Amino acid sequence: MSIDAKQVKELRERTGSGMMDCKQALQETDGDVEKAIKVLREKGLSAAAKRSGRSVSEGNIFSYVHPGAQLAVMVELNCETDFVARTDDFQTLGKDIAMHVAATSPLALRREDVDPEIVKKEIEIFRNQALKANKPENVIEKMIEGKTEKFYHEVCLLEQAFVKDDKETIDDLIKNVIGKLGENIEIKRFARFEVGEE
């Protein structure tokens, strides 16, 4: 099937992928743009997985101050080279993550960073809720497991659904940019400040 320039242009605009990658994805999917987007995302995710071990010592610190100056966020986003740190994609990613942190107030970057005492208290609450439902022990354990997973998705930055597009997580967002830019990218740390907070 012949792919016309208009289709390639549309796919490029929607994904930010290279012209040849877009053309190839459209050929693989017989010109179906939606399927081609999926193909490009999968390629980006596999490229991201290959790069995940590479050292990241460049990057930027991004900030977001909410209107009214009562809430502010700082995020350190790292990559492999200063060239990538200056790209529009990297800059947009950093700003989006800072704005997302302001909106969602995550407790930690990843689940292993969550204070074990907080996790223990949450599991206790989930257990008490499940016991009140008078369910068998095996069902109670499944309920606790499910609620604990949901808790991690809500409080861990990398697992949270992105506020601008809840179909992807912050981890997906980063992996998509890794696939596009060809470098490993990591959130090093973040801080959220709110007036009056202890």
C-alpha positions in Angstrom: 0.0 0.0 0.0 1.3 3.5 -0.9 1.5 5.9 2.0 1.0 9.6 1.1 2.8 12.5 2.6 -0.3 13.9 4.2 -0.7 10.7 6.4 3.0 10.9 7.4 2.6 14.6 8.3 -0.5 13.8 10.4 1.3 11.0 12.2 4.4 13.2 12.8 2.3 16.0 14.3 0.5 13.6 16.6 3.6 11.7 17.8 6.6 13.8 17.2 8.4 10.8 15.7 10.8 10.9 12.8 9.5 11.0 9.2 10.9 7.6 8.3 9.6 6.0 11.5 6.2 7.4 10.7 6.2 6.1 7.2 7.4 2.6 8.3 4.7 2.5 11.0 2.0 3.4 8.5 3.2 0.8 6.0 3.1 -1.8 8.8 -0.5 -0.9 9.7 -1.8 -0.4 6.1 -2.2 3.3 6.6 -4.2 3.1 9.9 -3.0 6.1 11.8 -4.4 4.9 15.2 -2.6 1.5 14.9 0.5 3.3 13.7 0.5 5.5 16.8 0.4 2.3 18.9 3.3 0.8 16.9 5.4 3.9 17.4 4.6 3.9 21.2 5.6 0.3 21.5 8.9 1.0 19.7 9.5 3.9 21.9 8.9 1.9 25.1 11.3 -0.9 24.0 13.9 1.7 23.1 13.4 3.2 26.6 13.9 -0.2 28.3 17.3 -0.6 26.5 18.4 2.8 27.7 17.2 2.5 31.3 20.6 1.5 32.8 22.6 4.4 31.2 24.1 7.1 33.4 22.3 10.4 33.6 24.4 13.3 34.8 23.0 16.2 32.8 19.6 17.9 33.0 17.7 20.7 34.5 15.7 21.8 37.6 12.2 22.8 36.7 9.9 24.8 38.9 6.2 25.5 38.9 4.5 28.2 41.0 0.8 28.1 41.2 -1.1 31.3 40.6 -1.4 33.1 44.0 2.1 31.9 45.0 0.8 29.6 47.8 2.1 26.4 46.1 5.4 25.7 44.4 7.2 22.6 43.0 10.8 21.9 42.1 11.8 18.8 40.0 15.3 17.7 39.0 15.1 15.9 35.7 18.2 14.2 34.4 19.4 13.0 31.0 22.7 11.8 29.4 23.8 15.0 27.6 23.3 18.8 27.8 22.2 18.7 24.1 19.1 16.7 25.1 18.5 18.8 28.2 18.1 21.9 25.9 15.5 20.2 23.5 11.9 21.4 23.5 10.7 17.8 24.3 12.9 17.6 27.5 11.8 21.1 28.6 8.1 20.3 28.0 8.5 17.0 29.9 10.1 18.8 32.9 7.4 21.5 33.0 4.6 18.9 32.7 6.1 16.9 35.6 6.4 19.9 37.8 2.8 21.0 37.1 1.6 17.4 37.7 3.4 17.2 41.1 1.6 20.5 42.1 -1.7 19.0 41.1 -1.4 15.5 42.7 0.9 15.9 45.7 2.7 12.5 45.4 4.3 11.1 48.6 7.3 9.5 46.8 8.9 8.9 43.4 8.5 5.1 43.5 6.9 2.5 45.8 10.2 1.5 47.5 10.6 5.2 48.6 7.2 5.3 50.5 7.7 5.3 54.3 7.1 1.7 55.4 5.2 3.0 58.5 2.6 4.8 56.2 2.2 1.6 54.1 1.7 -0.5 57.3 -1.0 1.9 58.6 -2.8 1.9 55.2 -2.7 -2.0 55.1 -4.2 -2.0 58.6 -7.0 0.3 57.5 -7.6 -1.9 54.4 -7.7 -5.0 56.6 -10.2 -3.5 59.0 -12.4 -2.4 56.1 -12.2 -6.0 54.6 -13.0 -7.6 57.9 -16.2 -5.5 58.3 -17.4 -6.9 55.0 -17.4 -10.4 56.5 -15.6 -12.1 53.7 -13.5 -15.3 53.7 -9.8 -14.9 54.5 -8.6 -15.5 51.0 -11.0 -12.8 49.7 -9.8 -10.4 52.4 -6.2 -10.9 51.3 -7.1 -10.2 47.7 -9.0 -7.1 48.7 -6.0 -5.8 50.7 -3.7 -6.6 47.8 -5.9 -4.7 45.4 -6.3 -1.6 47.7 -2.6 -1.6 48.4 -1.9 -1.5 44.6 -4.4 1.3 44.2 -2.7 3.2 47.1 0.7 3.0 45.4 -0.8 4.2 42.1 -2.2 7.2 43.9 0.9 8.2 45.9 3.9 7.2 43.8 4.8 9.8 41.2 6.0 7.4 38.5 2.8 5.3 38.8 0.3 8.2 38.9 -2.0 8.8 35.9 -0.7 12.0 34.1 -3.1 14.9 34.9 -3.2 16.0 31.2 -3.9 12.5 29.9 -5.0 9.8 32.4 -4.5 7.0 29.8 -0.7 7.2 30.6 1.3 7.3 33.7 4.2 9.6 34.5 6.5 6.6 33.8 4.9 6.1 30.4 5.3 9.8 29.7 9.1 9.7 30.4 9.5 6.5 28.4 7.8 8.1 25.4 10.3 11.0 25.5 13.2 8.5 26.0 12.0 6.7 22.8 11.8 10.0 20.9 15.1 11.5 22.1 17.2 8.3 22.3 18.6 9.0 25.8 17.9 7.8 29.3 15.8 10.3 31.3 15.1 10.0 35.0 13.5 12.1 37.7 16.2 12.5 40.3 14.1 14.2 43.0 11.2 16.5 43.6 9.9 18.8 46.3 6.5 20.4 46.8 6.0 23.5 49.0 2.6 24.7 50.2 2.1 27.8 52.4 1.1 26.8 56.0 2.2 23.1 55.5 4.2 21.5 58.3 
